[in-house]
Amino acid sequence: MRRCCKSGYACLLLLFLGACAPISQDLGNTTDVSACAGEVIQPPAGLVEVMDTQLRQAAEGEPGKGKLCKAKIFLVQMPVAVYRIWDSAWPDRARGNWWTLNYPAGSRDSYRQAEAICPEWSGLDRLIVCTVKVGTRVAIGPAQSADCANGLSYAPTAENQVYIPNDSRNQQIFVENCSSGTPWPDADP
């Protein structure tokens, strides 16, 4: 049997140095961010970046599963307007989790592609506008890829989405001053 170290001191030194070596893996990061198509945008006034690993993990998704490709967490210090396209067949989902900071434009198909939203997830026929309540934590980041039914798929996009941890079943809603919901788009081109 061959010995690695010629003296006990050398072995002890190697063991000590190995234990002090930096660990480069971020155990809190659950996604492959190298596959993301964009970066987290500079947030609007009223949002301040904070740490919240649990919220980030809820917002980020694996490739093909939708959600965010990567995210930063922000604390809302001033009301911020958010926009949501939802499916009127599911009225309880009007105040769901996925929102944008920009007024949605274009056709239903172009919006689906830009936001990586599978047809089976939403009919995308109603628009609601709300403000996020002060004190709420939200996740913002570019969209992850989505593999849909019938072989349809969407690549990750640079479009940033806002994840708000709304849970209507438990009366935990973090948006307020909402519009009544209008048909969207006005006319599909």
Secondary structure per residue as TSV (DSSP state, phi and psi in degrees):
chain	resnum	aa	ss	phi	psi
A	1	M	-	360.0	136.1
A	2	R	-	-99.6	139.1
A	3	R	-	-93.3	139.7
A	4	C	S	-75.8	-38.2
A	5	C	-	-113.8	141.1
A	6	K	S	-82.4	-23.5
A	7	S	S	-136.1	158.0
A	8	G	H	-63.6	-33.6
A	9	Y	H	-65.9	-40.7
A	10	A	H	-64.5	-41.2
A	11	C	H	-63.9	-42.5
A	12	L	H	-64.0	-40.4
A	13	L	H	-64.6	-44.3
A	14	L	H	-63.2	-40.6
A	15	L	H	-63.7	-43.5
A	16	F	H	-64.3	-45.6
A	17	L	H	-64.7	-37.3
A	18	G	H	-64.9	-38.3
A	19	A	H	-69.8	-25.6
A	20	C	H	-91.8	-4.5
A	21	A	S	-64.6	140.3
A	22	P	-	-68.1	145.2
A	23	I	-	-97.3	122.2
A	24	S	-	-93.0	-7.7
A	25	Q	-	-82.3	128.7
A	26	D	-	-87.5	100.8
A	27	L	T	-67.5	-19.0
A	28	G	T	-81.8	-14.1
A	29	N	-	-90.0	117.5
A	30	T	-	-100.3	-3.4
A	31	T	S	-121.5	160.8
A	32	D	-	-87.2	92.9
A	33	V	G	-71.4	-11.3
A	34	S	G	-68.4	-19.7
A	35	A	G	-90.9	1.6
A	36	C	-	-70.4	146.6
A	37	A	S	-92.3	-12.2
A	38	G	S	-149.5	-175.2
A	39	E	-	-115.1	162.1
A	40	V	-	-68.9	128.4
A	41	I	-	-71.9	162.6
A	42	Q	-	-69.5	122.8
A	43	P	-	-72.9	160.3
A	44	P	-	-69.0	166.0
A	45	A	T	-56.3	142.6
A	46	G	T	102.0	-5.2
A	47	L	E	-116.1	131.8
A	48	V	E	-124.0	131.0
A	49	E	E	-67.2	136.2
A	50	V	E	-137.9	171.2
A	51	M	-	-100.2	135.6
A	52	D	-	-161.1	88.8
A	53	T	H	-61.0	-39.9
A	54	Q	H	-63.8	-44.4
A	55	L	H	-66.9	-40.6
A	56	R	H	-61.2	-42.4
A	57	Q	H	-66.2	-33.8
A	58	A	H	-68.7	-31.6
A	59	A	H	-86.7	-30.6
A	60	E	B	-85.2	145.9
A	61	G	-	-129.9	159.9
A	62	E	-	-73.4	155.6
A	63	P	T	-52.6	137.0
A	64	G	T	86.9	-10.1
A	65	K	B	-104.4	-0.3
A	66	G	-	79.8	-156.6
A	67	K	S	72.7	-149.9
A	68	L	B	-102.4	146.2
A	69	C	S	-74.1	-41.5
A	70	K	S	-153.3	157.8
A	71	A	-	-145.9	155.3
A	72	K	E	-121.6	150.6
A	73	I	E	-104.2	137.3
A	74	F	E	-130.5	142.3
A	75	L	E	-95.3	128.8
A	76	V	E	-82.7	116.8
A	77	Q	S	-106.5	-14.8
A	78	M	S	-140.6	146.6
A	79	P	-	-54.8	136.3
A	80	V	E	-125.7	131.7
A	81	A	E	-73.9	137.3
A	82	V	E	-134.1	154.7
A	83	Y	E	-124.8	140.9
A	84	R	E	-139.0	130.1
A	85	I	E	-100.6	127.4
A	86	W	E	-137.0	178.5
A	87	D	-	-104.1	115.1
A	88	S	T	-64.1	-14.6
A	89	A	T	-68.4	-16.3
A	90	W	-	-125.3	74.9
A	91	P	G	-59.3	-27.4
A	92	D	G	-71.2	-8.6
A	93	R	G	-97.9	5.6
A	94	A	T	-57.2	-37.5
A	95	R	T	-108.5	58.3
A	96	G	-	-81.6	-156.8
A	97	N	S	-90.5	-28.2
A	98	W	E	-105.3	122.5
A	99	W	E	-137.0	171.1
A	100	T	B	-130.3	163.6
A	101	L	S	-93.4	-9.2
A	102	N	S	-116.3	145.9
A	103	Y	-	-61.3	124.9
A	104	P	-	-66.2	134.9
A	105	A	-	-135.0	165.8
A	106	G	S	92.8	-171.3
A	107	S	-	-82.2	166.2
A	108	R	H	-59.0	-44.3
A	109	D	H	-65.2	-41.2
A	110	S	H	-68.2	-35.6
A	111	Y	H	-65.8	-44.1
A	112	R	H	-54.9	-46.8
A	113	Q	H	-67.0	-44.1
A	114	A	H	-65.3	-32.9
A	115	E	H	-104.4	-1.7
A	116	A	T	55.9	59.5
A	117	I	-	-115.5	114.8
A	118	C	-	-67.9	144.2
A	119	P	T	-57.0	-35.4
A	120	E	T	-72.8	-13.9
A	121	W	T	-81.7	-31.3
A	122	S	-	-165.3	142.4
A	123	G	-	-78.7	-11.8
A	124	L	-	48.5	64.0
A	125	D	-	-125.7	1.0
A	126	R	E	-134.8	145.1
A	127	L	E	-115.9	130.7
A	128	I	E	-125.9	141.7
A	129	V	E	-121.6	130.7
A	130	C	E	-138.4	175.7
A	131	T	E	-116.7	145.4
A	132	V	E	-81.8	134.4
A	133	K	-	-65.6	140.7
A	134	V	T	-60.6	137.4
A	135	G	T	96.8	-9.4
A	136	T	-	-79.7	145.9
A	137	R	E	-103.4	132.8
A	138	V	E	-128.5	157.6
A	139	A	E	-109.5	138.2
A	140	I	E	-130.1	136.9
A	141	G	E	-179.3	171.6
A	142	P	E	-72.1	151.8
A	143	A	B	-70.6	140.8
A	144	Q	-	-81.8	162.5
A	145	S	-	-66.7	159.1
A	146	A	E	-138.6	127.2
A	147	D	E	-101.0	118.4
A	148	C	-	-103.3	176.3
A	149	A	G	-66.6	162.6
A	150	N	G	60.6	25.0
A	151	G	G	78.7	-0.5
A	152	L	-	-72.9	141.5
A	153	S	E	-147.5	155.4
A	154	Y	E	-123.8	136.3
A	155	A	-	-75.4	161.9
A	156	P	-	-58.6	146.9
A	157	T	-	-124.5	161.4
A	158	A	S	-79.7	-10.8
A	159	E	-	-63.4	127.8
A	160	N	E	-86.8	139.0
A	161	Q	E	-117.0	162.1
A	162	V	E	-116.8	123.2
A	163	Y	E	-98.3	120.1
A	164	I	-	-115.3	126.6
A	165	P	-	-76.4	48.2
A	166	N	-	-66.0	143.4
A	167	D	B	-143.3	88.8
A	168	S	G	-65.7	-28.0
A	169	R	G	-63.4	-29.2
A	170	N	G	-109.5	18.7
A	171	Q	T	53.1	38.5
A	172	Q	B	-110.9	92.1
A	173	I	-	-119.0	126.3
A	174	F	-	-107.7	16.6
A	175	V	E	-121.1	156.5
A	176	E	E	-150.4	176.7
A	177	N	S	52.9	44.2
A	178	C	-	-82.5	147.1
A	179	S	-	-71.5	168.2
A	180	S	-	-77.3	-13.9
A	181	G	-	97.5	120.1
A	182	T	E	-118.7	154.3
A	183	P	E	-57.3	142.5
A	184	W	S	-143.4	148.0
A	185	P	S	-65.8	165.5
A	186	D	S	-54.7	-41.5
A	187	A	S	-153.6	125.4
A	188	D	-	-71.3	120.5
A	189	P	-	-66.1	360.0
